[in-house]
Amino acid sequence: MWAHYARDHAGFCIEYDFTSLGVHDLNTRFMCPILYSEILHAHSEHMIDLDRSKVNPLSVGLPAITKNKEWSYEKGEVSIF
């Protein structure tokens, strides 16, 4: 992943191990896996609706953790769609 995330081998990457914190720590409770899918979710269509009671608040998170399936080689082949 150096070529993608560390400025073409010129930067550095940091890996964190949160296992010692346990599942009740907020740092680990808000961790989400990256989902690889051919279907990318746009949140902009939900922003148009002014009636906030109709908007699912979880719809904001899905686009943030979804990457195109072409990037699945980063972490093995895991797909949701």
C-alpha positions as CSV (number, residue, x, y, z in Angstrom):
1,M,0.0,0.0,0.0
2,W,3.0,2.3,0.1
3,A,2.5,3.4,-3.5
4,H,-1.1,4.5,-2.7
5,Y,-0.9,5.9,0.8
6,A,2.7,6.9,1.4
7,R,3.4,9.3,-1.5
8,D,4.8,6.7,-3.8
9,H,7.2,5.1,-1.3
10,A,8.4,8.4,0.0
11,G,6.3,8.7,3.2
12,F,5.4,6.3,6.0
13,C,2.5,4.3,7.2
14,I,1.4,3.7,10.8
15,E,-0.5,0.6,12.0
16,Y,-2.3,0.6,15.3
17,D,-3.2,-2.4,17.4
18,F,-6.3,-1.6,19.4
19,T,-6.8,-5.2,20.7
20,S,-5.4,-4.4,24.1
21,L,-8.0,-1.7,24.7
22,G,-10.9,-4.2,24.6
23,V,-14.3,-4.0,23.0
24,H,-15.7,-1.5,25.5
25,D,-13.2,1.3,24.7
26,L,-14.7,4.0,22.4
27,N,-11.6,3.9,20.2
28,T,-12.5,0.3,19.3
29,R,-16.3,0.6,19.4
30,F,-16.3,3.1,16.5
31,M,-13.9,1.1,14.3
32,C,-15.6,-0.1,11.0
33,P,-14.3,-2.4,8.4
34,I,-13.9,-1.2,4.8
35,L,-16.5,-2.7,2.6
36,Y,-15.6,-3.4,-1.1
37,S,-18.5,-3.1,-3.5
38,E,-19.4,-2.5,-7.1
39,I,-22.2,-0.3,-5.8
40,L,-21.0,3.0,-4.3
41,H,-23.4,4.9,-2.1
42,A,-23.9,8.6,-2.5
43,H,-25.2,10.5,0.5
44,S,-26.1,13.6,-1.5
45,E,-29.5,12.3,-2.4
46,H,-30.4,12.2,1.3
47,M,-29.2,15.7,1.9
48,I,-31.9,17.1,-0.4
49,D,-34.8,15.9,1.8
50,L,-35.5,18.6,4.3
51,D,-37.7,16.4,6.4
52,R,-35.0,15.0,8.7
53,S,-37.4,12.5,10.2
54,K,-37.3,10.5,6.9
55,V,-33.5,10.4,6.8
56,N,-31.7,7.4,8.2
57,P,-28.7,8.8,10.2
58,L,-26.7,5.7,9.5
59,S,-26.7,6.5,5.8
60,V,-23.9,9.0,6.4
61,G,-21.5,6.2,7.5
62,L,-21.9,3.8,4.6
63,P,-20.2,6.0,1.9
64,A,-17.4,6.6,4.4
65,I,-16.5,2.9,4.7
66,T,-17.3,1.7,1.2
67,K,-14.6,1.5,-1.5
68,N,-14.9,0.2,-5.1
69,K,-14.4,-3.5,-5.5
70,E,-11.3,-2.8,-7.6
71,W,-9.5,-1.9,-4.4
72,S,-10.3,-5.2,-2.7
73,Y,-6.7,-6.4,-3.2
74,E,-5.8,-4.1,-0.3
75,K,-7.3,-6.4,2.3
76,G,-8.2,-9.6,0.4
77,E,-11.4,-10.4,-1.3
78,V,-14.3,-9.2,0.9
79,S,-17.4,-8.0,-0.9
80,I,-20.9,-7.2,0.3
81,F,-22.6,-7.0,-3.1
